[in-house]
Amino acid sequence: MSEVSAWMPMFWGDYLADTMELSTFEHGCYLLLIAHYWRTGAPIENDLVARRVQKISSYQFQKIRPRIAKFFTMDGERWVHKRIEDELAKARKRKENSRAGGLKSAGNKRQVDLPSAVQVDFNPPPSPSPSIDKPTSLREAHSPKKGSRLPADWKPNDDLRSWTKSVGLDADKILPSFRDYWLSLPGQRGLKLDWEATWRNWCRRDAGAKQPLFQSPDLTPEQKAALEAKRFDPVAYERQKRAERGLK
């Protein structure tokens, strides 16, 4: 096996100009000799090796030998090809230069630049600590907020009580039904992000539905009683309606 690169330069213009009189069969035999020459990196040893490389019989070899051998110089029994020898020499030179360049580069990397080393700051300023107000990852920044269930002892604060009174409602009367309704809801339905906002929405609904519906002349006393029950105790109202429909 040749010590040079497996890549072989092939100058097809020169090759075709020199071999126009060869037959297709002879082209194949000649190219096999060229490939073997480059692969081994040495001249072909003798006629026997040449015939075996071409994979032909003794009769065929003797018939085409004069037309193929003219591209070689006979050095005793060896078949020497001047053009291939020149290209092998160039390839070996390139390989040596490449190896020398690699060793030089590796040596430069191992060298220590003492003046530069003296100037190195071994006490760099500490990196700023991350702000606790900022998310530590993109996942946290984009993850949705999770709601919570209403605490069993939840009650409106003084500000909420004042606001509830301003819309004409009594917080103490609304609180039991509000608490029972949300505590009885299962799973995700009982989760809210802001319970104060939920209270205000509950009160707005009650305040908006309180007077106009009950004053409507089209409502029967039973309908008015049902609306009143739904407003003050929605849980009991829904339970009653489900019972009327035969649902548990």
VOBA-1610 file (N, C-alpha, C; in pm, whole numbers, padded with zeros to 5 digits, always signed):
BEGIN
Met+00085-00119+00000Met+00000+00000+00000Met+00088+00124+00000Ser+00059+00219-00086Ser+00137+00343-00096Ser+00120+00426+00030Glu+00231+00498+00068Glu+00224+00584+00184Glu+00165+00720+00153Val+00135+00746+00026Val+00078+00874-00013Val-00074+00868-00005Ser-00139+00982-00032Ser-00284+00989-00024Ser-00351+00895-00123Ala-00469+00848-00086Ala-00545+00762-00178Ala-00595+00840-00299Trp-00595+00973-00288Trp-00639+01056-00400Trp-00529+01062-00506Met-00565+01033-00630Met-00467+01029-00739Met-00506+01131-00845Pro-00414+01222-00881Pro-00446+01318-00989Pro-00449+01246-01124Met-00547+01279-01204Met-00561+01215-01336Met-00581+01325-01439Phe-00484+01341-01529Phe-00489+01445-01632Phe-00545+01383-01760Trp-00676+01392-01773Trp-00742+01320-01880Trp-00706+01373-02019Gly-00676+01501-02030Gly-00636+01554-02162Gly-00508+01489-02210Asp-00410+01480-02120Asp-00285+01415-02156Asp-00305+01266-02182Tyr-00385+01204-02096Tyr-00406+01060-02112Tyr-00470+01027-02246Leu-00576+01097-02282Leu-00645+01067-02408Leu-00559+01100-02529Ala-00477+01205-02518Ala-00390+01240-02630Ala-00286+01131-02657Asp-00242+01063-02550Asp-00139+00960-02565Asp-00195+00823-02599Thr-00324+00802-02577Thr-00379+00665-02588Thr-00491+00653-02689Met-00500+00744-02783Met-00610+00740-02879Met-00612+00612-02962Glu-00497+00549-02983Glu-00495+00430-03069Glu-00527+00302-02993Leu-00546+00310-02859Leu-00575+00189-02782Leu-00721+00148-02801Ser-00744+00017-02796Ser-00882-00034-02799Ser-00944-00021-02661Thr-01074-00046-02656Thr-01142-00040-02527Thr-01080-00140-02430Phe-01052-00259-02475Phe-00990-00363-02392Phe-00853-00316-02343Glu-00775-00256-02431Glu-00641-00212-02394Glu-00646-00093-02298His-00746-00006-02314His-00764+00103-02217His-00785+00045-02077Gly-00869-00056-02067Gly-00895-00115-01936Gly-00769-00174-01875Cys-00690-00245-01955Cys-00567-00305-01905Cys-00467-00199-01859Tyr-00454-00092-01938Tyr-00359+00015-01903Tyr-00402+00087-01775Leu-00531+00115-01762Leu-00579+00183-01642Leu-00562+00099-01517Leu-00576-00033-01529Leu-00552-00120-01414Leu-00407-00113-01371Leu-00315-00105-01465Leu-00173-00093-01431Leu-00145+00040-01362Ile-00207+00149-01412Ile-00188+00280-01349Ile-00239+00280-01204Ala-00359+00223-01183Ala-00418+00219-01049Ala-00331+00138-00953His-00281+00023-01001His-00195-00061-00916His-00065+00013-00883Tyr-00009+00082-00978Tyr+00116+00155-00960Tyr+00098+00260-00849Trp-00011+00338-00858Trp-00035+00442-00758Trp-00066+00384-00621Arg-00140+00277-00620Arg-00179+00217-00492Arg-00058+00162-00417Thr+00035+00101-00489Thr+00154+00043-00424Thr+00265+00146-00407Gly+00263+00252-00489Gly+00367+00354-00481Gly+00502+00307-00532Ala+00501+00205-00616Ala+00627+00150-00666Ala+00607+00094-00806Pro+00716+00081-00885Pro+00704+00023-01019Pro+00649-00120-01014Ile+00592-00164-01127Ile+00542-00301-01138Ile+00662-00394-01151Glu+00664-00500-01071Glu+00785-00580-01054Glu+00830-00652-01181Asn+00737-00713-01255Asn+00775-00791-01373Asn+00652-00818-01458Asp+00673-00895-01566Asp+00562-00924-01657Asp+00452-01005-01590Leu+00491-01097-01502Leu+00391-01181-01437Leu+00296-01096-01352Val+00354-01002-01277Val+00270-00914-01196Val+00182-00828-01286Ala+00238-00779-01396Ala+00161-00697-01489Ala+00043-00774-01545Arg+00065-00900-01582Arg-00045-00981-01637Arg-00152-01007-01532Arg-00109-01035-01408Arg-00207-01062-01302Arg-00287-00936-01267Val-00221-00822-01271Val-00293-00697-01242Val-00399-00672-01349Gln-00365-00704-01474Gln-00460-00683-01583Gln-00566-00793-01590Lys-00544-00903-01516Lys-00641-01013-01508Lys-00672-01070-01647Ile-00568-01100-01722Ile-00584-01156-01856Ile-00497-01280-01870Ser-00521-01356-01974Ser-00445-01479-01998Ser-00307-01446-02055Ser-00219-01547-02057Ser-00085-01528-02113Ser-00093-01492-02260Tyr-00184-01554-02334Tyr-00200-01525-02477Tyr-00242-01379-02498Gln-00340-01333-02418Gln-00385-01195-02432Gln-00274-01097-02393Phe-00199-01133-02289Phe-00093-01044-02243Phe+00015-01028-02350Gln+00055-01140-02409Gln+00158-01132-02512Gln+00110-01054-02634Lys-00019-01059-02660Lys-00074-00990-02776Lys-00076-00839-02757Ile-00110-00793-02635Ile-00124-00647-02614Ile-00001-00586-02549Arg+00094-00669-02505Arg+00210-00616-02430Arg+00283-00505-02505Pro+00312-00519-02633Pro+00387-00413-02701Pro+00314-00278-02700Arg+00181-00280-02707Arg+00106-00156-02714Arg+00094-00090-02577Ile+00102-00169-02468Ile+00092-00114-02333Ile+00230-00078-02279Ala+00327-00162-02308Ala+00461-00143-02251Ala+00527-00015-02299Lys+00485+00039-02414Lys+00549+00160-02467Lys+00526+00282-02378Phe+00428+00275-02287Phe+00405+00386-02194Phe+00494+00376-02071Phe+00571+00267-02061Phe+00658+00245-01947Phe+00804+00242-01993Thr+00894+00261-01900Thr+01037+00240-01923Thr+01078+00114-01850Met+01143+00023-01919Met+01179-00105-01859Met+01311-00089-01786Asp+01309-00110-01657Asp+01429-00107-01572Asp+01457-00250-01528Gly+01530-00323-01613Gly+01543-00466-01592Gly+01409-00530-01620Glu+01352-00598-01519Glu+01218-00655-01534Glu+01108-00559-01489Arg+01145-00453-01420Arg+01046-00362-01363Arg+00989-00269-01470Trp+00857-00242-01454Trp+00788-00148-01541Trp+00784-00013-01467Val+00855+00087-01517Val+00861+00218-01452Val+00784+00319-01537His+00697+00397-01472His+00616+00498-01542His+00662+00635-01493Lys+00722+00712-01582Lys+00782+00840-01543Lys+00679+00939-01489Arg+00565+00951-01553Arg+00463+01049-01510Arg+00410+01013-01371Ile+00387+00884-01348Ile+00336+00844-01216Ile+00444+00866-01110Glu+00570+00840-01142Glu+00678+00864-01046Glu+00684+01011-01008Asp+00667+01101-01106Asp+00668+01245-01077Asp+00553+01283-00984Glu+00433+01230-01011Glu+00318+01264-00927Glu+00330+01204-00788Leu+00391+01086-00777Leu+00414+01027-00644Leu+00511+01113-00564Ala+00614+01165-00629Ala+00710+01250-00559Ala+00643+01377-00509Lys+00556+01435-00592Lys+00485+01556-00550Lys+00393+01525-00432Ala+00324+01411-00436Ala+00233+01374-00328Ala+00308+01352-00197Arg+00427+01288-00206Arg+00506+01266-00084Arg+00553+01399-00026Lys+00589+01494-00113Lys+00633+01624-00066Lys+00520+01698+00004Arg+00401+01691-00054Arg+00286+01758+00008Arg+00256+01697+00145Lys+00268+01566+00154Lys+00240+01499+00281Lys+00341+01538+00387Glu+00470+01548+00347Glu+00573+01589+00442Glu+00550+01732+00490Asn+00515+01820+00397Asn+00489+01959+00435Asn+00371+01970+00529Ser+00268+01891+00501Ser+00150+01893+00587Ser+00182+01843+00726Arg+00263+01736+00735Arg+00301+01682+00866Arg+00386+01782+00943Ala+00479+01848+00874Ala+00564+01947+00941Ala+00482+02065+00991Gly+00384+02108+00909Gly+00299+02218+00952Gly+00217+02182+01073Gly+00168+02056+01078Gly+00090+02014+01194Gly+00174+02009+01320Leu+00299+01960+01311Leu+00386+01955+01428Leu+00422+02095+01477Lys+00443+02187+01382Lys+00475+02324+01421Lys+00359+02389+01492Ser+00238+02365+01440Ser+00119+02423+01503Ser+00099+02369+01643Ala+00121+02237+01659Ala+00107+02177+01793Ala+00211+02232+01888Gly+00334+02255+01839Gly+00438+02311+01924Gly+00406+02452+01969Asn+00347+02531+01879Asn+00310+02667+01915Asn+00205+02670+02024Lys+00113+02574+02019Lys+00008+02570+02119Lys+00063+02534+02257Arg+00172+02454+02260Arg+00228+02413+02390Arg+00316+02520+02453Gln+00358+02618+02372Gln+00443+02723+02425Gln+00362+02815+02518Val+00428+02863+02625Val+00363+02952+02721Val+00417+03093+02702Asp+00330+03186+02683Asp+00367+03328+02669Asp+00373+03389+02809Leu+00494+03388+02868Leu+00507+03431+03007Leu+00465+03576+03029Pro+00503+03673+02942Pro+00455+03811+02966Pro+00305+03820+02970Ser+00239+03745+02881Ser+00092+03749+02882Ser+00037+03686+03008Ala+00106+03580+03055Ala+00058+03512+03174Ala+00064+03603+03296Val+00168+03690+03301Val+00181+03780+03414Val+00066+03879+03418Gln+00013+03914+03302Gln-00091+04015+03294Gln-00231+03960+03319Val-00241+03831+03340Val-00373+03771+03360Val-00431+03815+03493Asp-00554+03855+03494Asp-00623+03893+03617Asp-00687+03770+03678Phe-00630+03723+03790Phe-00681+03603+03854Phe-00793+03632+03952Asn-00831+03756+03964Asn-00941+03794+04053Asn-01045+03871+03975Pro-01111+03806+03880Pro-01213+03877+03802Pro-01329+03916+03892Pro-01397+04025+03858Pro-01511+04067+03941Pro-01619+03961+03938Pro-01684+03940+04051Pro-01790+03838+04054Pro-01904+03874+03963Ser-01959+03772+03902Ser-02074+03795+03815Ser-02194+03836+03897Pro-02274+03926+03845Pro-02390+03972+03923Pro-02486+03858+03951Ser-02537+03859+04074Ser-02632+03755+04111Ser-02764+03779+04040Pro-02831+03674+04003Pro-02959+03691+03930Pro-03064+03758+04016Ser-03141+03842+03953Ser-03248+03911+04025Ser-03359+03814+04059Ile-03410+03825+04181Ile-03516+03734+04222Ile-03649+03769+04156Asp-03653+03892+04097Asp-03778+03932+04032Asp-03790+03877+03892Lys-03679+03824+03838Lys-03682+03774+03701Lys-03690+03622+03701Pro-03759+03563+03607Pro-03764+03417+03599Pro-03627+03361+03567Thr-03594+03246+03623Thr-03463+03185+03603Thr-03455+03107+03474Ser-03562+03090+03402Ser-03557+03016+03276Ser-03672+03061+03187Leu-03657+03034+03056Leu-03764+03067+02962Leu-03889+02987+02994Arg-03869+02864+03042Arg-03986+02781+03075Arg-04069+02845+03184Glu-04000+02902+03287Glu-04073+02967+03395Glu-04140+03095+03345Ala-04071+03165+03252Ala-04125+03292+03204Ala-04254+03272+03126His-04264+03161+03054His-04380+03140+02968His-04481+03040+03025Ser-04451+02983+03143Ser-04545+02887+03199Ser-04667+02961+03254Pro-04788+02909+03232Pro-04909+02977+03280Pro-04918+02972+03432Lys-04978+03079+03489Lys-04998+03082+03633Lys-05105+02982+03673Lys-05088+02927+03791Lys-05183+02827+03841Lys-05274+02890+03945Gly-05401+02856+03936Gly-05497+02907+04032Gly-05493+02827+04162Ser-05572+02869+04257Ser-05580+02802+04387Ser-05726+02790+04428Arg-05751+02700+04521Arg-05887+02683+04571Arg-05914+02786+04680Leu-06041+02814+04700Leu-06081+02911+04802Leu-06051+02853+04941Pro-05975+02926+05024Pro-05953+02879+05161Pro-06085+02865+05236Ala-06095+02766+05322Ala-06222+02739+05393Ala-06262+02855+05483Asp-06163+02932+05531Asp-06194+03044+05621Asp-06186+03180+05550Trp-06194+03176+05416Trp-06182+03302+05342Trp-06301+03394+05372Lys-06270+03524+05380Lys-06375+03624+05396Lys-06325+03756+05338Pro-06415+03840+05293Pro-06373+03966+05231Pro-06310+04058+05335Asn-06205+04131+05292Asn-06143+04227+05383Asn-06228+04353+05391Asp-06179+04451+05464Asp-06257+04573+05486Asp-06283+04647+05355Asp-06181+04650+05266Asp-06201+04720+05140Asp-06308+04653+05055Leu-06308+04519+05054Leu-06410+04446+04977Leu-06548+04466+05039Arg-06553+04469+05170Arg-06683+04491+05235Arg-06739+04629+05199Ser-06652+04730+05199Ser-06698+04864+05161Ser-06745+04867+05016Trp-06669+04799+04930Trp-06709+04796+04788Trp-06842+04724+04771Thr-06861+04614+04845Thr-06985+04537+04836Thr-07104+04622+04881Lys-07083+04698+04985Lys-07190+04785+05035Lys-07223+04894+04932Ser-07120+04937+04855Ser-07143+05044+04758Ser-07231+04997+04642Val-07241+04867+04617Val-07326+04817+04510Val-07460+04768+04564Gly-07487+04800+04693Gly-07617+04770+04752Gly-07632+04631+04806Leu-07525+04566+04842Leu-07532+04428+04893Leu-07469+04419+05030Asp-07510+04314+05103Asp-07457+04288+05238Asp-07358+04172+05228Ala-07231+04199+05260Ala-07127+04097+05247Ala-07155+03975+05334Asp-07209+03996+05456Asp-07233+03884+05547Asp-07342+03789+05494Lys-07438+03844+05418Lys-07543+03759+05361Lys-07494+03682+05238Ile-07404+03743+05163Ile-07356+03678+05040Ile-07248+03575+05069Leu-07167+03596+05174Leu-07051+03513+05201Leu-07083+03364+05214Pro-07188+03320+05288Pro-07212+03175+05301Pro-07236+03106+05167Ser-07319+03165+05081Ser-07345+03101+04953Ser-07222+03105+04862Phe-07147+03215+04868Phe-07023+03225+04789Phe-06924+03116+04831Arg-06909+03103+04961Arg-06814+03005+05014Arg-06859+02863+04981Asp-06987+02832+05003Asp-07036+02695+04978Asp-07025+02658+04830Tyr-07056+02753+04745Tyr-07053+02723+04601Tyr-06912+02685+04555Trp-06814+02769+04589Trp-06680+02745+04537Trp-06610+02630+04608Leu-06640+02606+04734Leu-06578+02493+04803Leu-06633+02360+04755Ser-06757+02362+04700Ser-06818+02237+04655Ser-06778+02198+04513Leu-06719+02291+04437Leu-06682+02259+04299Leu-06561+02167+04296Pro-06565+02061+04213Pro-06452+01967+04209Pro-06344+02012+04109Gly-06222+01964+04130Gly-06113+01976+04033Gly-06084+02117+03989Gln-06056+02130+03859Gln-06014+02258+03801Gln-06123+02365+03810Arg-06247+02323+03815Arg-06355+02421+03819Arg-06350+02505+03945Gly-06291+02454+04051Gly-06285+02527+04178Gly-06159+02609+04196Leu-06079+02626+04088Leu-05955+02702+04098Leu-05974+02841+04039Lys-05918+02941+04105Lys-05922+03079+04058Lys-05788+03145+04086Leu-05750+03240+03998Leu-05625+03313+04017Leu-05640+03426+04119Asp-05757+03488+04125Asp-05778+03605+04210Asp-05915+03593+04275Trp-05918+03559+04402Trp-06046+03539+04469Trp-06116+03671+04500Glu-06042+03778+04514Glu-06108+03908+04536Glu-06182+03951+04410Ala-06118+03929+04291Ala-06186+03961+04167Ala-06308+03871+04146Thr-06296+03745+04187Thr-06409+03653+04176Thr-06526+03700+04264Trp-06495+03749+04385Trp-06599+03803+04474Trp-06669+03922+04409Arg-06592+04013+04349Arg-06653+04131+04289Arg-06745+04092+04172Asn-06700+03996+04090Asn-06786+03950+03980Asn-06913+03886+04033Trp-06903+03811+04142Trp-07020+03747+04205Trp-07119+03854+04251Cys-07065+03959+04315Cys-07152+04066+04365Cys-07214+04145+04250Arg-07138+04170+04145Arg-07195+04243+04031Arg-07312+04166+03971Arg-07297+04034+03960Arg-07406+03954+03906Arg-07531+03964+03993Asp-07508+03954+04125Asp-07623+03963+04215Asp-07687+04102+04212Ala-07602+04204+04211Ala-07656+04340+04210Ala-07731+04369+04082Gly-07685+04315+03970Gly-07752+04339+03843Gly-07881+04261+03829Ala-07890+04146+03897Ala-08008+04061+03882Ala-08111+04083+03992Lys-08074+04161+04092Lys-08161+04168+04210Lys-08295+04234+04184Gln-08296+04360+04138Gln-08422+04432+04130Gln-08499+04412+04000Pro-08438+04431+03882Pro-08518+04430+03760Pro-08596+04302+03738Leu-08537+04188+03767Leu-08607+04062+03743Leu-08726+04045+03836Phe-08707+04081+03964Phe-08815+04060+04059Phe-08930+04158+04038Gln-08903+04273+03977Gln-09008+04371+03954Gln-09082+04346+03822Ser-09036+04247+03744Ser-09102+04220+03617Ser-09243+04164+03642Pro-09344+04222+03578Pro-09482+04174+03600Pro-09507+04037+03537Asp-09416+03991+03449Asp-09435+03862+03383Asp-09393+03745+03468Leu-09328+03766+03582Leu-09279+03658+03666Leu-09388+03616+03765Thr-09404+03487+03780Thr-09497+03434+03880Thr-09428+03436+04016Pro-09504+03423+04123Pro-09440+03418+04256Pro-09340+03305+04267Glu-09369+03189+04203Glu-09276+03076+04210Glu-09144+03109+04139Gln-09151+03179+04025Gln-09030+03216+03951Gln-08947+03317+04031Lys-09016+03412+04094Lys-08944+03508+04176Lys-08875+03438+04292Ala-08945+03340+04354Ala-08885+03267+04466Ala-08764+03187+04420Ala-08775+03130+04298Ala-08663+03053+04245Ala-08543+03142+04219Leu-08567+03261+04163Leu-08457+03353+04138Leu-08393+03399+04268Glu-08478+03423+04368Glu-08426+03466+04497Glu-08339+03356+04559Ala-08386+03231+04547Ala-08309+03119+04600Ala-08177+03103+04526Lys-08180+03122+04394Lys-08058+03108+04313Lys-07958+03217+04348Arg-08010+03338+04376Arg-07920+03447+04405Arg-07852+03430+04539Phe-07928+03388+04642Phe-07871+03379+04775Phe-07809+03242+04807Asp-07852+03139+04740Asp-07793+03006+04766Asp-07786+02929+04634Pro-07695+02963+04544Pro-07691+02898+04412Pro-07664+02749+04422Val-07592+02706+04524Val-07562+02562+04536Val-07690+02484+04562Ala-07770+02533+04656Ala-07896+02464+04687Ala-07989+02469+04567Tyr-07990+02581+04496Tyr-08076+02595+04379Tyr-08038+02494+04271Glu-07910+02483+04242Glu-07866+02388+04139Glu-07895+02244+04182Arg-07881+02215+04311Arg-07910+02081+04361Arg-08058+02048+04343Gln-08143+02149+04370Gln-08287+02127+04356Gln-08324+02105+04209Lys-08265+02183+04119Lys-08299+02169+03976Lys-08252+02033+03923Arg-08138+01987+03969Arg-08088+01857+03924Arg-08178+01744+03977Ala-08228+01764+04099Ala-08316+01664+04156Ala-08446+01658+04077Glu-08497+01775+04034Glu-08620+01779+03955Glu-08602+01709+03819Arg-08477+01712+03765Arg-08451+01645+03638Arg-08412+01499+03653Gly-08409+01453+03779Gly-08377+01313+03804Gly-08229+01286+03802Leu-08147+01391+03823Leu-08002+01373+03823Leu-07952+01373+03965Lys-07839+01303+03984Lys-07780+01300+04117Lys-07685+01416+04132
//
